[in-house]
């Protein structure tokens, strides 16, 4: 096991009918800005519940945050914070709203004028020393942003990631009932996104991190067990509760502590989303199988472990076992209604070069847990994914 630091200060409030507790977690006399997305929280009554829970606070609202949150949109919220001396932000939504809120929280305290400097260095630490405190009310499980210090913001040429210990939420409310009204495609996306978050930290090379491996495998097996069931039974509390907690635990640092991590699928997927506006999880699902086939030599030990422990595949040659596990993974994604080929989307084969150019322009030329996934290999992965 590798050396590691583990730090996670986010207070989780899990379960139904607990929003009344929010007044104990926000400092008294705070001016609160509620951030949210396209308006579904109004349509389904979530905003009314939140406003009711915040009685006694001076509350402002900022809606319209995109599915891939845009920097310029975030800056409009920054203006509201500065104009009204707001000192607490409450993100109500999924990963996009929370990611945007993380950027807003640091931009509102930033002393410089170049707001792009906070994200322009690729997936790297944000150059900040202060942030507006914020909490979250999660309505769409997927990204784990409700319990981590990472964010991804879109601006001009693509999607830009950053991280900072200053952007851990102070608290996050996880109420499975708030997910009951989600469209099926968003639930499917969330399951796939969570699943691949786990694989990016698990499918690398053996390092004898037994707790991390077994915990990762437990999350994967749970998602397989409940995946289609929670889509088909949207108001089954237990399915949604298990899904929500899996999504949070997949990317809060626990299973990634002390192990090598990959994230190649995400880096490539981000560029596909930026170029073709395809849902994040869907881009991951089309990249991952091809990437695993291309990298099966590098990942052989963990792929065999994945096949055995997660899919119970034990018979055949190593090559056959690995291929069977990759096929099982594809079938699982397909069963949720998620395609696993680029050709399933309106993308021309010649446009794959554009993705390579974007990766190059963003410095993503040596990906993977071993830093040797070069652009020519990425191009091959994309061609085979077509």
N, C-alpha and C positions, 0 to 999 in steps of 0.2 A: 504494500500500500504506500502511496506517495505521501509526503508531508502535506499538511493542509491546515488552514484556519477555517473555522466555521462560525459564522455570526449571522443571526437572524432575529431582529428585534420586533418583528411584526406581531401584534396581538390579534389572534384569530377569534372571532365570535361566530361559532358554527351552530346552525339550527334555525328552525322556523319561529316566527313571531318574536324576534328579539330586537327589532329596530328601536324600541323604546330605550334600550340601554345606551344608545349613541350619545346621549347627553352627558353620560359619565366619562366619556372618552375624549370629548372636544373641550378644550379649555374654556372656562366661563368668559362670557362677554366677547367671544370671538366673532368676527365677521366672516361668514362662511360663503364660499363660492361653490355651487354645485355644478359639476361638469358632466355632460352626457352626450349621447350621439344623435341619432336621427329622429328621436321622438317616441320610440316604442315605450319608454318609461312613462310617458304621459298617457299613451293609448291604453296601457294595461294597469294604470293606477299606481305604479311604483313611485312616481314622483310625489303624488299626494301623500303616500305613506311616509316618505322621507321628510317632506315639509312638515307634516304633523309631528314627526319625531323631533324636529328641530325648532319647535315653538320655544320662543325665548331668545333665539339667536337672530341677528340681522343676516338675512339670506339673500344672495344674488344668484342668478342662473346664467349658465353659458352652455348652449346646445349646438348641435351641428358638427360635432367631431366626426371625421370620416372613418370608414373601415380601415383605411391606411392613413393614419392621422398626418395632416400636412403641417409643416412648420409655420406657414403663414396663418393658418387657422389658430394654431396655438398662441401665436403672438397677439391675436385679438383678445384672448383671455388674459394675457399678461397685462395688456392695457387696462382692462377692467380692474385687475388686482391693484395696480399702481394708482389708478384714479380714486379708488375707494378704500385704500389702506386695508385690504383684505388680508387676514392672517391665518386662514385655514381653508383648505380645498377639500371637497368631498366628491370623489369620482364615483358615478353611478353608471355601471355598464360592464362591458367586457374588456379584453386586453387592450383594444385600441383606445378606449376612453382612458384607461388607467395609464397606458404608455404616454398618451398626450399629456395627462395631468402631471406625470413625472417631469416631462420637459417644461411644462408651464411652471412647475414649482421651482426649478432651478433658474429658468430664464427671468422670472420675476425678481430674483435677487441678484442677477448678473449685473455687474457694474459697467461692462463694456458696451459697445455699439454693434459689434458683429455677432449676431445671434447664431449664425451658422457655425461659428467656431466651437460651439458646444457639441457639435455632432460631426464635424467634417473630417475627423481623423479615423474614420472607420469604427470598428467595434472596440472602443478604447475608453479609458476613464474620462468622464466629463471634467473639464478644468474649472471646477467650482468649489467654493468654500462655505456656501450657505444655500438654504432652500426653504420655501414656504412649507410648513407641515401639512400633510394631507392623509386622509383615510379613504377607504374604498368600500363600496357596496357592490359585490360581484353579481352580475346577472347572466354572464355567459362564460362558463368554464372552458379554458383552452390554454391560455398562454402562461399561466402561473404568475402573471405580473402582480397579482394581489399579495404575493409574499416573496418578492425578490427585488433586486436592485438593478434591473435591466430595463431598457426601453428601446423601441425602434420607431423612428420618425421618418416620414417621407419628405423629400425636398429636391426639386429639379431633377437631378440625374438618377435618383434612386432612393432606396431605403437605407437609413443610417442608424446603426446601433450605438448605444453608449451605456455606461454604468457608473454608479457612485453609491457609496454607503449612505449618502444623504437622501436617496430616493427609495429607501424601504418605506412602505406605508406604515403609519403609526398604528393603524388597525385595519382589519378587513372583516366585513360581515359576509358570511357565506350562508345564505338561506336557499336551500334547494328548491323551495316553492317558487322563488323568483325566476326559475328557469323553465317553469311549466309551459309558458307560452312561446318559447323559442321555436322558430321554423325548423323542420327536420334537417335541412341542409346545414344549418348552423350547429346543431348538435353533432351531426356526423363530422363536420369540420373540427369541432372541439375534441372529439374522440381521437381522430387521426393526428391532430396536432400534439395532443398529450402523448400518444403512443410513440411518435417520432421524437419528441423531447426525451423520452426515456432511452430510446435506442441510440441517440446521439451521445449519450453518456455511458451506455452499456456495451454497445457493439464496437469495441476498440481492440484491445489486446489484454490477456489475463494479467492481473497484478495482485491476485490473492486478496481482494477487497470483498470479503464474503458477505458482510452485512449489506453493503451497497448493492451487490449482485442480487442477493435474495430479495431485497426490497424492490429493486427494479423489476425483477421477474414477477413479483406479486402484483405490482401495478399493471404490468402487461397482461397477466392472466385475468385480472379483474376486468380490464377493458374488453378483453375478448369475451368474457362471460356476460357482461351487461350491455355491450355495445348496441346490438340490434334491439335488445329488450327495452333500453331506455329511449330509443328512437320511437319504437312502436307503442310504448306506454308512457307518454310524456308526463303524466301526473302520478306516476309511481314514485313515492318519496324516497324509498330505499335505493332504487336504481339511480335516481338523480343525486342523492347524497353521496353514494359511492363514486359516481362519476366526478362530482365536484371536488371531492377530497383527493382523488387520484390526480386530477389536473393541477391542483395546488402543490401536492407533494412531488410531482414530477419535475418541478423546476424551482424549488425553493432552496436549492443548494445541498440538500441532504444526500441524495444518491450520487451527486457529482463530487462529493468531498473525497479527496485522496485517490481519484481515478483519472486516467487520461480521458479526454473528451474530443469529439470529432467536430460536429457542426457544419460539415461540408454540405450536407443536404440543405440546411437552412440558408447558407450563403448563396448557393445556386438558386434555390427556390425564391429567395428575396428578389433576385434579378428578374426572374420570370414574372413575378407579381408586378414589379415596377414597370416592366416593358409591356405586358399584355393584360394587366389588371385581373389576373386570375386569383381566386381566393388563396390565401397563404397556405392553408392545410392541403389544398388540392395540388399546389405546386410541389409540396413535399412528397405527396403520394406518387407523383409521376417521376420524381428524381430518385427516391430511395431504392426501389428494386434494382434499377440499372446500376446505381452506385455500388450496391452490395455485390452484384455479380462481377463488376469490374474490380472490386477491392477484396474479393473473397480470399485471396492468398494472404493479404495483410491481416485480415480479420478472421482467419480460419478458426482459431481456438475459441473465440467468443461466439462465432456463428454456430459452431458445433454445440456449444453450451446452450445457446438460444434455441436451437432445434430440439435438443434433448429436454431441457427443463421447461420451456414455454409451450412447445408444440408436441412434445412426447414422441419425437422422431428419433429412432435409434438404429434402424436397419438400413443397410446399404453402404456404399463407399462414402468416404468423406464428401466427395463431390456431389453425390446423389443426395446425401442428407442435407447439405447446405442449400442445394437447389430446391429441395422439397420445402425447406423452411421459408425460403424467399417466396415461393409460390403460395404457401399458406398465408403469408403476410399480404400478398396481393389479393388473394381471395377474400381475406378479412376486410380489407379496404373496399373492395368491390361490393361486398355484402351490405356495406353501409351506404352504398350509392356513390362512392368516390372512385373516379377513373384512375388508372395507373399508367396511361400512355399519353405522351404529348399530342399524338395525332387525334386524341379524343377532343381536343380543343382547336379553335380556329387559328392555328399557328402553322405557318409554312416551314418546310424543312430548311430552306435557305435562311430563314430568320434566326435559326439557332446560333449563327455567327454573331448576331447582335448581342446575345447573352454573354458570349465569350468576350466580346469587346467591352461590355459593361463590367464584367468581373476584372478585366485587366485595368480598366480605368479606376477601379476602386481598390486596386492593390490586392485582389483576391487571387493571387497567382501561385500560392503554395499552401493549399488547404489540407485538412485532415489532422488526425491525432499525431501523425508522424511528419507533417509538414511537407509531404512530397506529392501531393495531388496537384499536378501542374495543369496549365490550361489545355494542353493537348489531351490529357486524360479526361478532363472535364468535358471537352468536346466529344470525346468518344462516349462518355456516359450519356450525354444528351442525344447523340445520334442513336444509341441503342435503346433509349427511352422512347424514341419516336415510333 
